[in-house]
Amino acid sequence: MSVSILRVNSAGMPVEWLNWQEAVCLHARDLVSWTYGEEVMEVHGGYSRFTGEQTVVKLSSIMACKGKVVGLERKRPPLTNRALFRRDHNVCMYCGETFRECDLSRDHVIPISRGGRDIWTNVVTACKRCNARKGDLPLDRCGMELLALPYKPNHAEYLALTHSGRILGDQMAFLKRQFSSHSRLLEDATLVAS
């Protein structure tokens, strides 16, 4: 069974996704300060030679770990095409059509050849046809308009964008509370498990 557990720090800030083995290790090392959400798995361990009882660890979908609260808002989420396309819902930000990932490309709103940078706030998802049509022209010279402005996802949004697989409903609700107000992920039902 492939289950992902959302690890947060003690203050409730999302940190990373864990597999069940990593979560069990944190429990065994007594590093879990609280859990939240649905029970997603029950792991049975060995038997105590003193009591004869079997060790059982119940894993919740969200777990907070003890330790230093890290300022994740300063951490820059890496820019990847997969995360970019998911941020923009696989929609070309010029023609408005939805495409498969293999038919999309990264477009620099201010072209790199004209001083633009390869950063979240300067890139949008574009179909290959629109990207070729725009070329290295700025928007005011190519006759094209953006359907939505680019933005840099915060850490909670980035965790949602880069998760491979479905995110459980309680995990997504937890993450959504920390999404920025301009996030296009707030209405993304495809990230949430049914």
C-alpha contacts under 8 A as a table, 3 or more apart, distances in Angstrom:
res1	aa1	res2	aa2	distance
2	S	19	N	7.66
3	V	19	N	6.32
3	V	20	W	6.55
3	V	40	V	7.38
4	S	17	W	6.10
4	S	18	L	5.60
4	S	19	N	5.12
4	S	20	W	6.82
4	S	61	S	7.33
4	S	167	I	7.99
5	I	17	W	5.66
5	I	18	L	5.05
5	I	19	N	6.24
5	I	20	W	7.01
5	I	23	A	7.35
5	I	60	S	7.26
5	I	61	S	4.89
5	I	62	I	5.66
5	I	63	M	7.21
6	L	14	P	7.11
6	L	15	V	7.66
6	L	16	E	6.19
6	L	17	W	4.87
6	L	18	L	6.33
6	L	61	S	6.21
6	L	62	I	4.72
6	L	63	M	6.36
6	L	171	Q	6.84
7	R	14	P	6.15
7	R	15	V	5.62
7	R	16	E	5.35
7	R	17	W	5.89
7	R	18	L	6.57
7	R	62	I	6.00
7	R	63	M	5.15
7	R	64	A	5.83
7	R	65	C	7.16
8	V	11	A	7.66
8	V	12	G	5.39
8	V	13	M	5.22
8	V	14	P	4.20
8	V	15	V	5.00
8	V	16	E	7.09
8	V	62	I	7.25
8	V	63	M	6.10
8	V	64	A	4.66
8	V	65	C	6.50
9	N	12	G	5.33
9	N	13	M	5.47
9	N	14	P	6.59
9	N	15	V	6.60
9	N	64	A	5.03
9	N	65	C	5.27
9	N	66	K	6.67
9	N	67	G	7.29
9	N	68	K	7.85
9	N	69	V	6.21
9	N	70	V	7.99
10	S	13	M	7.49
10	S	33	S	6.76
10	S	34	W	7.76
10	S	64	A	5.26
10	S	65	C	5.78
10	S	66	K	5.84
10	S	67	G	7.36
10	S	69	V	7.08
11	A	69	V	6.92
12	G	64	A	6.87
13	M	72	L	7.92
13	M	156	A	7.99
14	P	155	H	7.37
14	P	156	A	6.00
14	P	175	L	7.30
15	V	72	L	7.72
15	V	155	H	7.89
16	E	159	L	6.89
17	W	159	L	7.66
17	W	163	H	7.72
18	L	21	Q	7.95
18	L	22	E	5.90
18	L	23	A	6.28
19	N	22	E	5.52
19	N	23	A	6.44
20	W	23	A	5.03
20	W	24	V	6.17
20	W	59	L	7.71
21	Q	24	V	5.16
21	Q	25	C	6.33
22	E	25	C	5.14
22	E	26	L	6.40
23	A	26	L	5.18
23	A	27	H	6.34
23	A	59	L	7.41
24	V	27	H	5.03
24	V	28	A	6.10
24	V	43	V	7.92
24	V	57	V	7.00
24	V	59	L	7.68
25	C	28	A	4.99
25	C	29	R	6.15
26	L	29	R	5.16
26	L	30	D	6.27
26	L	31	L	5.32
26	L	32	V	6.32
26	L	65	C	7.77
27	H	30	D	5.02
27	H	31	L	5.98
27	H	32	V	5.71
27	H	57	V	7.62
28	A	31	L	7.70
31	L	65	C	5.43
31	L	66	K	5.34
31	L	67	G	8.00
32	V	35	T	7.54
32	V	63	M	6.75
32	V	64	A	5.74
32	V	65	C	4.41
32	V	66	K	6.00
33	S	63	M	7.78
33	S	64	A	5.62
33	S	65	C	5.36
33	S	66	K	5.63
34	W	63	M	6.03
34	W	64	A	5.27
34	W	65	C	7.26
35	T	60	S	6.10
35	T	61	S	7.83
35	T	62	I	5.69
35	T	63	M	4.30
35	T	64	A	6.00
36	Y	60	S	6.16
36	Y	61	S	6.71
36	Y	62	I	5.08
36	Y	63	M	6.23
37	G	60	S	5.83
37	G	61	S	5.43
37	G	62	I	5.92
37	G	170	D	5.92
37	G	171	Q	7.42
38	E	60	S	5.40
38	E	61	S	5.64
38	E	170	D	7.36
39	E	42	E	7.76
39	E	58	K	6.69
39	E	59	L	5.61
39	E	60	S	4.17
39	E	61	S	6.21
40	V	58	K	7.83
40	V	59	L	5.82
40	V	60	S	5.46
40	V	61	S	5.85
41	M	58	K	6.03
41	M	59	L	5.22
41	M	60	S	7.17
42	E	56	V	6.78
42	E	57	V	5.76
42	E	58	K	4.48
42	E	59	L	6.08
43	V	56	V	5.66
43	V	57	V	5.17
43	V	58	K	6.39
43	V	59	L	7.73
44	H	54	Q	6.98
44	H	55	T	5.88
44	H	56	V	4.62
44	H	57	V	6.56
45	G	54	Q	6.26
45	G	55	T	4.89
45	G	56	V	6.05
45	G	57	V	7.91
46	G	54	Q	5.55
46	G	55	T	5.80
47	Y	52	G	5.60
47	Y	53	E	5.32
47	Y	54	Q	4.17
47	Y	55	T	6.21
48	S	51	T	5.46
48	S	52	G	4.87
48	S	53	E	5.50
48	S	54	Q	6.33
48	S	55	T	7.46
49	R	52	G	5.44
60	S	63	M	6.59
61	S	168	L	7.74
61	S	170	D	7.62
61	S	171	Q	6.70
62	I	171	Q	6.72
71	G	74	R	6.05
71	G	75	K	7.48
72	L	75	K	5.12
72	L	155	H	6.54
73	E	76	R	7.77
73	E	154	N	6.68
73	E	155	H	6.60
75	K	155	H	7.55
77	P	152	K	7.96
77	P	153	P	7.34
77	P	154	N	7.42
77	P	155	H	6.75
77	P	158	Y	6.59
79	L	83	A	6.98
79	L	84	L	6.99
79	L	119	I	6.89
79	L	120	W	6.47
80	T	83	A	5.37
80	T	84	L	6.09
81	N	84	L	4.93
81	N	85	F	5.93
81	N	105	S	7.53
81	N	106	R	6.62
82	R	85	F	5.29
82	R	86	R	6.22
82	R	101	E	7.74
82	R	162	T	7.68
83	A	86	R	5.10
83	A	87	R	6.03
83	A	158	Y	7.55
83	A	161	L	5.44
83	A	162	T	5.88
84	L	87	R	5.00
84	L	88	D	6.37
84	L	106	R	7.82
84	L	120	W	7.97
84	L	124	V	7.13
84	L	125	T	6.66
85	F	88	D	5.18
85	F	89	H	5.96
85	F	90	N	4.92
85	F	91	V	7.52
85	F	101	E	7.16
85	F	104	L	7.74
85	F	125	T	5.73
86	R	89	H	4.76
86	R	90	N	5.95
86	R	161	L	6.09
87	R	90	N	7.81
87	R	161	L	6.64
87	R	184	R	6.72
87	R	185	L	6.73
88	D	91	V	5.77
88	D	92	C	7.75
88	D	93	M	7.63
88	D	124	V	7.38
88	D	125	T	6.32
88	D	184	R	7.13
89	H	98	T	7.67
89	H	188	D	7.94
90	N	98	T	5.50
90	N	99	F	5.68
90	N	100	R	6.81
90	N	101	E	6.69
90	N	104	L	7.53
90	N	125	T	7.01
91	V	96	G	5.77
91	V	97	E	5.46
91	V	98	T	4.29
91	V	99	F	6.30
91	V	125	T	6.66
91	V	126	A	7.30
91	V	127	C	7.97
92	C	95	C	5.74
92	C	96	G	5.09
92	C	97	E	5.66
92	C	98	T	6.41
92	C	99	F	7.45
92	C	104	L	7.55
92	C	124	V	7.89
92	C	125	T	5.31
92	C	126	A	4.24
92	C	127	C	5.32
92	C	130	C	7.95
93	M	96	G	5.67
93	M	124	V	6.41
93	M	125	T	5.84
93	M	126	A	5.75
93	M	146	L	5.59
93	M	147	L	5.17
93	M	148	A	6.46
94	Y	126	A	6.59
94	Y	130	C	6.73
94	Y	144	M	6.69
94	Y	145	E	6.09
94	Y	146	L	5.35
94	Y	147	L	6.07
95	C	130	C	7.22
96	G	147	L	7.12
99	F	103	D	6.07
99	F	104	L	6.67
99	F	127	C	7.19
100	R	103	D	5.49
100	R	104	L	6.90
101	E	104	L	5.35
103	D	127	C	6.07
103	D	128	K	6.27
104	L	125	T	6.68
104	L	126	A	5.72
104	L	127	C	4.46
104	L	128	K	5.64
105	S	125	T	6.04
105	S	126	A	5.36
105	S	127	C	5.90
105	S	128	K	5.83
105	S	131	N	7.22
106	R	123	V	6.41
106	R	124	V	6.01
106	R	125	T	5.26
106	R	126	A	6.11
107	D	111	P	7.93
107	D	123	V	5.44
107	D	124	V	5.39
107	D	125	T	6.15
107	D	126	A	5.92
107	D	131	N	6.21
108	H	111	P	5.02
108	H	112	I	6.84
108	H	116	G	7.03
108	H	117	R	7.57
108	H	118	D	7.01
108	H	122	N	5.61
108	H	123	V	4.57
108	H	124	V	6.65
109	V	116	G	7.58
109	V	122	N	5.39
109	V	123	V	5.76
109	V	124	V	7.02
109	V	138	P	6.93
109	V	139	L	7.14
110	I	114	R	6.65
110	I	115	G	7.08
110	I	116	G	4.66
110	I	117	R	7.54
110	I	122	N	6.53
110	I	137	L	7.95
110	I	138	P	5.85
110	I	139	L	7.81
111	P	114	R	5.25
111	P	115	G	6.64
111	P	116	G	5.05
111	P	117	R	7.63
111	P	136	D	5.40
111	P	137	L	6.88
111	P	138	P	6.78
112	I	115	G	5.12
112	I	116	G	4.27
112	I	117	R	5.76
112	I	118	D	7.36
112	I	136	D	7.90
113	S	116	G	7.00
113	S	136	D	6.86
114	R	136	D	7.72
116	G	122	N	7.12
117	R	122	N	6.57
118	D	122	N	6.60
118	D	123	V	6.91
119	I	122	N	5.50
119	I	123	V	6.48
120	W	123	V	5.57
120	W	150	P	6.69
120	W	151	Y	5.86
120	W	152	K	4.85
120	W	153	P	7.86
121	T	150	P	4.95
121	T	151	Y	4.67
121	T	152	K	5.67
122	N	150	P	6.27
122	N	151	Y	7.87
123	V	150	P	6.18
124	V	149	L	7.99
124	V	150	P	5.96
126	A	129	R	7.99
126	A	130	C	6.17
126	A	131	N	5.74
127	C	130	C	5.45
127	C	131	N	6.15
128	K	131	N	5.07
128	K	132	A	6.08
129	R	132	A	5.27
129	R	133	R	6.19
130	C	133	R	4.93
130	C	134	K	6.10
131	N	134	K	5.21
131	N	135	G	6.06
132	A	135	G	5.04
133	R	142	C	7.98
134	K	137	L	5.90
134	K	138	P	7.87
134	K	139	L	7.78
134	K	142	C	5.85
134	K	144	M	7.47
137	L	141	R	6.10
137	L	142	C	5.88
138	P	141	R	5.57
138	P	142	C	6.47
139	L	142	C	5.39
139	L	143	G	6.51
139	L	144	M	5.88
139	L	145	E	6.63
140	D	143	G	6.23
140	D	144	M	7.45
146	L	149	L	6.73
153	P	156	A	7.81
153	P	157	E	5.41
153	P	158	Y	5.76
153	P	180	S	7.77
153	P	183	S	7.36
154	N	157	E	5.33
154	N	158	Y	6.10
154	N	179	F	6.91
154	N	180	S	7.09
155	H	158	Y	4.95
155	H	159	L	6.20
156	A	159	L	5.21
156	A	160	A	6.50
156	A	175	L	5.62
156	A	176	K	7.59
156	A	178	Q	6.21
156	A	179	F	6.27
157	E	160	A	5.12
157	E	161	L	6.15
157	E	175	L	7.24
157	E	176	K	7.72
157	E	178	Q	7.86
157	E	179	F	5.83
157	E	183	S	7.89
157	E	185	L	7.31
158	Y	161	L	4.91
158	Y	162	T	6.07
159	L	162	T	5.41
159	L	163	H	6.02
160	A	163	H	5.54
160	A	167	I	7.55
160	A	172	M	7.59
160	A	175	L	7.54
160	A	191	L	7.30
163	H	166	R	7.46
163	H	167	I	7.44
165	G	191	L	7.92
166	R	190	T	7.96
166	R	191	L	5.69
166	R	192	V	5.71
166	R	193	A	5.21
167	I	171	Q	6.37
167	I	172	M	6.17
167	I	191	L	5.78
167	I	192	V	4.83
167	I	193	A	5.56
168	L	171	Q	5.22
168	L	172	M	6.21
168	L	192	V	5.70
168	L	193	A	5.04
168	L	194	S	7.92
169	G	172	M	5.17
169	G	173	A	6.13
169	G	192	V	5.64
169	G	193	A	6.05
169	G	194	S	7.63
170	D	173	A	5.06
170	D	174	F	6.14
171	Q	174	F	5.08
171	Q	175	L	6.20
172	M	175	L	4.99
172	M	176	K	5.86
172	M	191	L	7.94
172	M	192	V	6.52
173	A	176	K	5.11
173	A	177	R	6.55
174	F	177	R	5.70
174	F	178	Q	7.53
175	L	178	Q	5.56
175	L	179	F	6.74
176	K	179	F	5.02
176	K	186	L	6.59
179	F	183	S	6.39
179	F	185	L	7.97
179	F	186	L	7.43
180	S	183	S	5.42
183	S	186	L	6.08
184	R	187	E	6.64
184	R	188	D	7.36
185	L	188	D	4.96
188	D	191	L	6.13
188	D	192	V	7.75
189	A	192	V	5.50
190	T	193	A	7.64
